[in-house]
Amino acid sequence: MREQHPFSKFIAILARGKTKTRPLTLDESREAMGMLLRGETEPEQVGAFLMLMRLKEETPEEIAGMALAVRDLVKLPENAVKVDIDWSSYAGKRRQLPWYILSALLLASNGYKLVMHGTEGHTPGRIYSRECLESLGIKVAGSYDEANAHVLQSNFAYIPLEIISPRLKDMIELRPVLGLRSPVHSFARMINPFNAGVMVNGIFHRGFMGTHTGAAQYMKQPHMCVFRGDGGEVERRPGKTCEVWSVHEGEVLQERWPAIIDDPRAPADEDMDISHLAGLWRGEISSSYGQAAVCATLAVVLRTMGVAGSIEQAETDARAMWNGRDRTSLPVTA
């Protein structure tokens, strides 16, 4: 008779039926994801675990445990730079260009050290951060050492998910096989590989805001914000009000940010020409929506960082930062 697999206990917890099924504790979810990441499971168990978690929906404890399991395997360089901002980018854009990239680069050009991490290709028809950054002359880090060097050189680095965890990359690419997004799409946003003091997250479904802020509390993340961003990315839609939840030293703050342009139903960008990102930065093209999205997103980050004491001040500071940018230079990595 075949011996019981050590991972089967987690499947049993999640699949005992309506009356006996329960969520995993933080330690259980951390242990389970650790086994998955180390390849200590059978292929059938991977799909079963991900879909059972998806069916019941992840709790804050589970999200925290799974993110911490990934972080347990991160081996940063001994001279790892102190990063200010962790910026997750896993959704991709399909209606508007990823203007948030300019928000992130603007922070870097003003001296804030920022690491963006993400992946691409799991959902057809979307534009992802990696190709846009490469079009701007920004190299993608091929290791933690390279990411560290990029931050030291330009205050900015993009590290793809396959460098953080190849197995996690494989799991997120199971979407077309399983037919649904899995918990990986949620907890990958919380990895924060360089342990930055500020974490910024965009989500697609409003119901996950409490899940992410709760997970940040369990993870003792000093500062973190989450909001329903355009396409699920960290990009505030400037023509709509935006509910932002943030965590500051364990306390949750909920704020409603007003629209900053009178265009609640901005039409989809038919061209999605990524060269327009550089064009807007350099002042070679005009896009009232793009500029508003850059500044609106930047304002939320400044508020989360605590460098702006109010929504109004954050938006004023964001506009000033944009207007004062060096149009001739982007924080490019050589």
C-alpha positions in Angstrom: 0.0 0.0 0.0 1.4 3.4 -1.0 2.5 5.6 1.9 0.6 8.8 2.7 2.4 11.8 1.1 3.5 14.5 3.5 1.8 17.2 1.5 -1.6 15.4 1.5 -2.5 16.8 4.9 -2.9 20.2 3.4 -5.2 18.9 0.6 -7.2 17.2 3.3 -7.6 20.4 5.4 -8.9 22.3 2.3 -11.2 19.5 1.0 -13.0 17.9 3.9 -16.4 19.2 3.0 -18.6 22.1 4.0 -18.5 21.4 7.7 -14.9 20.3 8.2 -13.0 22.4 5.7 -11.1 25.3 7.3 -8.5 27.8 6.2 -4.8 27.1 6.7 -3.0 28.9 9.5 -0.1 31.2 8.6 2.4 28.5 9.5 0.5 25.8 7.6 0.3 27.9 4.4 4.0 28.8 4.8 4.9 25.2 5.1 2.7 24.1 2.2 4.0 26.7 -0.2 7.5 26.0 0.9 7.1 22.4 -0.1 5.6 23.4 -3.5 8.5 25.8 -4.2 11.1 23.2 -3.2 9.6 20.6 -5.5 8.6 18.3 -2.7 5.1 17.6 -4.1 3.5 15.6 -6.9 2.2 17.4 -10.0 -1.4 16.5 -9.1 -1.0 18.1 -5.7 0.0 21.4 -7.2 -3.2 21.8 -9.2 -5.4 20.5 -6.4 -3.9 22.9 -3.8 -4.1 26.0 -6.1 -7.7 25.3 -7.1 -8.9 24.4 -3.6 -7.5 27.7 -2.4 -9.1 29.5 -5.2 -12.5 27.9 -4.6 -12.7 28.9 -1.0 -10.8 32.2 -1.5 -7.6 33.0 0.3 -7.5 34.5 3.8 -5.1 37.2 4.9 -3.2 34.6 7.0 -2.8 32.3 4.0 -1.6 35.1 1.7 0.9 36.1 4.3 2.1 32.6 4.8 2.6 31.8 1.1 4.4 35.1 0.5 6.7 34.5 3.5 7.5 31.0 2.1 8.8 32.6 -1.1 10.7 35.2 0.9 12.3 32.3 3.0 14.0 31.2 -0.2 15.3 34.6 -1.3 19.1 35.0 -1.0 20.0 38.6 -1.3 23.6 39.7 -1.8 25.6 40.4 1.4 25.8 44.1 0.4 22.1 44.4 -0.5 21.0 48.0 -0.9 18.3 49.3 1.4 15.3 49.6 -0.9 12.6 52.2 -0.2 9.7 51.0 -2.3 8.5 47.6 -3.5 6.3 47.8 -6.6 4.5 44.7 -7.8 3.5 44.3 -11.5 1.7 41.1 -12.4 -1.5 42.0 -14.3 -0.6 43.8 -17.5 -2.6 46.5 -19.3 -5.0 46.2 -22.2 -7.0 49.4 -22.4 -4.4 52.1 -21.6 -0.6 52.1 -21.7 1.2 51.3 -18.4 1.7 54.9 -17.4 2.5 53.7 -13.9 6.0 52.9 -15.2 6.7 56.7 -15.5 5.5 57.1 -11.9 8.0 54.6 -10.7 10.8 56.0 -12.7 10.0 59.5 -11.5 10.4 58.3 -7.9 13.8 56.8 -8.9 14.9 59.9 -10.6 14.1 61.8 -7.3 16.4 59.6 -5.3 14.0 56.9 -4.0 15.3 53.4 -4.4 12.6 51.2 -6.0 12.4 47.5 -7.0 9.6 46.4 -9.3 8.9 42.7 -9.7 6.5 40.9 -11.9 5.9 38.5 -14.8 4.3 38.5 -18.2 2.6 36.4 -20.8 0.1 34.6 -18.6 -2.9 36.5 -20.1 -3.0 37.1 -23.8 -3.6 40.6 -25.3 -1.9 42.6 -22.5 1.2 44.8 -22.4 3.5 44.0 -19.5 6.1 46.1 -17.6 9.1 44.1 -18.9 8.7 45.0 -22.6 8.0 48.6 -21.8 11.0 49.0 -19.5 13.2 47.4 -22.1 11.9 49.8 -24.7 13.0 52.6 -22.5 16.6 51.2 -22.3 16.2 49.7 -18.9 17.7 46.3 -18.5 15.9 43.5 -16.7 17.9 42.0 -13.8 19.0 38.4 -14.4 19.9 37.8 -10.8 19.6 39.4 -7.3 23.2 40.6 -7.8 22.2 42.4 -11.0 19.1 43.9 -9.4 21.2 45.1 -6.5 23.7 46.7 -9.0 20.9 48.3 -11.0 19.4 50.0 -7.8 22.9 51.2 -6.8 23.4 52.6 -10.3 20.0 54.2 -11.1 17.7 53.7 -8.0 15.6 51.3 -10.0 15.5 47.6 -10.8 13.1 45.2 -12.4 13.4 41.6 -11.3 11.2 39.0 -13.1 9.4 36.3 -11.2 11.5 33.5 -12.7 14.5 35.0 -10.8 12.6 35.1 -7.6 11.3 31.6 -8.0 11.2 29.5 -11.2 8.6 27.2 -9.7 6.4 30.2 -8.9 6.7 31.3 -12.5 5.6 27.8 -13.6 2.6 28.0 -11.2 1.4 31.3 -12.4 1.6 30.0 -16.0 -0.9 27.3 -15.2 -3.8 29.7 -15.8 -4.6 28.4 -19.3 -4.4 24.9 -18.0 -6.5 25.4 -15.0 -8.8 27.9 -16.6 -8.6 30.3 -13.6 -6.2 32.6 -11.9 -4.7 31.0 -8.8 -3.6 32.3 -5.4 -0.2 33.0 -6.9 -1.6 36.0 -8.6 -2.5 37.4 -5.2 0.4 36.5 -3.0 3.1 37.2 -5.5 2.2 40.9 -5.1 3.2 40.6 -1.4 6.7 39.0 -1.8 8.7 42.2 -1.5 12.0 40.4 -2.3 14.3 43.2 -1.1 12.3 43.8 2.1 11.4 47.5 1.3 9.7 49.5 4.0 7.0 50.6 1.6 5.0 48.2 -0.5 2.5 49.3 -3.2 -0.1 46.9 -4.8 -2.8 47.2 -7.4 -5.6 44.6 -7.6 -8.5 44.0 -10.0 -11.2 42.9 -7.5 -12.1 45.4 -4.8 -12.9 42.5 -2.4 -9.2 41.6 -2.0 -8.3 45.0 -0.4 -9.0 43.7 3.1 -7.2 40.5 2.3 -4.0 42.3 1.3 -4.0 44.8 4.1 -4.7 41.9 6.5 -1.8 40.0 5.1 0.5 43.1 5.4 -0.4 43.2 9.1 0.5 39.5 9.6 3.7 40.1 7.8 4.5 43.2 9.9 5.0 45.2 6.7 5.7 48.8 8.0 3.9 50.7 5.2 1.7 49.3 2.4 -1.1 50.4 0.1 -3.5 48.6 -2.1 -6.2 49.9 -4.5 -8.2 48.8 -7.5 -5.9 49.8 -10.2 -6.4 50.1 -13.9 -6.2 46.5 -15.2 -5.1 45.3 -11.8 -1.8 47.2 -11.9 -0.6 49.9 -9.5 -2.1 52.7 -11.6 -4.8 55.0 -10.3 -7.6 55.8 -12.9 -7.6 59.6 -12.9 -11.2 60.0 -14.1 -12.7 58.0 -11.2 -12.8 58.1 -7.4 -10.4 55.6 -5.9 -10.6 53.9 -2.6 -7.1 53.3 -1.1 -6.5 51.0 1.8 -3.1 51.3 3.5 -1.3 49.9 6.5 1.0 52.0 8.7 2.8 50.2 11.5 -0.1 47.8 11.9 -2.9 50.4 11.6 -5.3 50.3 8.6 -6.3 53.6 6.9 -9.0 53.8 4.4 -9.2 56.9 2.1 -11.3 57.8 -0.9 -9.4 59.8 -3.4 -11.3 62.1 -5.8 -11.1 62.0 -9.6 -8.7 64.6 -10.9 -9.9 64.8 -14.5 -13.5 64.9 -15.8 -13.3 61.8 -17.9 -14.8 58.8 -16.1 -15.1 56.7 -19.2 -11.8 57.3 -21.0 -11.9 55.5 -24.3 -9.5 52.6 -24.8 -6.2 53.4 -26.5 -6.5 51.7 -29.9 -2.7 51.9 -30.7 -1.1 51.0 -27.4 2.2 52.3 -28.7 4.7 51.9 -25.9 7.0 54.5 -27.5 4.5 57.0 -26.2 5.9 56.4 -22.7 9.2 57.9 -23.6 7.5 60.5 -25.7 5.4 61.8 -22.8 8.4 61.9 -20.5 10.4 63.9 -23.0 7.5 66.2 -23.8 7.4 65.1 -27.4 3.8 64.0 -27.2 0.8 65.3 -25.3 -1.6 63.0 -23.4 -3.8 64.6 -20.7 -4.9 61.1 -19.6 -1.4 59.7 -19.4 0.0 62.7 -17.5 -3.0 62.6 -15.1 -2.5 58.8 -14.6 1.2 59.3 -13.8 0.6 62.0 -11.3 -2.5 60.3 -9.7 -0.5 57.1 -9.2 2.6 58.9 -7.9 0.4 60.8 -5.4 -0.9 57.6 -3.8 2.7 56.3 -3.4 3.9 59.6 -1.8 1.0 59.5 0.6 1.8 55.8 1.5 5.4 56.7 2.1 4.4 59.4 4.6 6.1 62.2 2.7 2.8 63.9 2.1 0.4 64.5 5.1 -2.8 64.7 3.1 -4.4 63.7 -0.2 -4.2 67.3 -1.4 -0.6 67.7 -0.5 0.3 64.4 -2.2 -1.3 65.5 -5.4 0.4 68.9 -5.3 3.8 67.3 -4.7 3.2 64.7 -7.5 2.4 67.4 -10.0 5.5 69.4 -8.9 7.7 66.3 -9.2 6.4 65.6 -12.7 6.8 69.2 -13.9 10.3 69.3 -12.5 11.5 66.1 -14.2 14.6 66.1 -16.3 13.0 65.5 -19.7 16.3 64.6 -21.3 17.1 61.7 -18.9 15.5 58.5 -17.6 17.0 56.4 -14.9 18.5 53.9 -17.4 20.7 50.9 -16.4 23.8 50.3 -18.6 
